[in-house]
């Protein structure tokens, strides 16, 4: 079954209401329910289908019977029944023994019964995260499958996040699911992954890098949605921060884990100021900084400052340091762009990716002028991942506008608007083009 956005059951019966469906609740519960089933039974693909059926059952029953006190436990119980029924029916005559074995929880990883008494702290989402980042999968497949299972992103959203064609991404996810199905590796808890990392340092480091990369992508999709009517998906950003906090609690001395958590906090601190009352996009330079979450800024600055002073330097720490310079500036005019440029110079030596080079070009423009930055953008036109992406055209338009080339800037803004699938970004880019025309 192709995984899609789960149906959102309404709340308990009552008078008609215009309140929106509780999408945040289900998005948070889906990976937890899926993780509980995979831990108990294995069969990743079948478990995913069973979760979808449980969601459909909730959509039918909850409007009439009311939402249960423990929605998570209810979904786990219903999905477990669906899964066991499905496994029993598959080749029952020829493979009875194999099916019975599949229905028996693994002795060393027995999960408690999925009922009302299950402790809320026993969240399988983090364990599911590490499972999907198994070393048995190729790196591209690990990242794609995790974004699908844990992040709840669609294939199209994952493809846009990773800058690859949608068809290619669909193939990666299918191959990863098949590999998980035949993998001998058991479902492992995050604590067991931590212990395994000591025994298999190289494998653990690679898997941790994938985990952090996936969390970063989930957060980015939440902070700036790649498509749709809303600029932000707060549920995704909040879940990414929660999971990163959990990883940080497991690995408090890892500088890159601390750097990623700091980056998320420093970036998400601006959430309230990024949109106007009508949902329109407000760029960083024009935001009301009194709306920024100063507690998050303080925590993020403390995390990255500590990591920079006592752990090896890494890309997430550098990105967090750049975000800290922005957040600590009293106004846009007070931003220390010289320091930001210096940090970007180090970052692109560590990670010379197209997104990092695009940010570097913006910093170059702020320090050395837009013409030099436009020369850097010309090199990105040949990058297969970024060429034709709306962010490249949007930055080009901004630099052309600053350079005084109004006609070219207007054309670039218009082109960028045609490339993005985000309605708020499209409106903003069109408004910039219209303002130049006026």
Helices and strands as residue ranges (DSSP letters): H 23-41, H 44-65, H 71-89, H 96-102, G 107-109, H 125-132, H 139-149, H 155-162, H 166-182, H 190-199, H 201-223, E 227-228, H 234-250, H 255-268, G 271-273, G 284-286, G 289-291, H 294-310, H 315-328, G 332-334, H 337-350, H 354-368, H 370-380, H 390-403, H 406-419, E 421-422, H 423-437
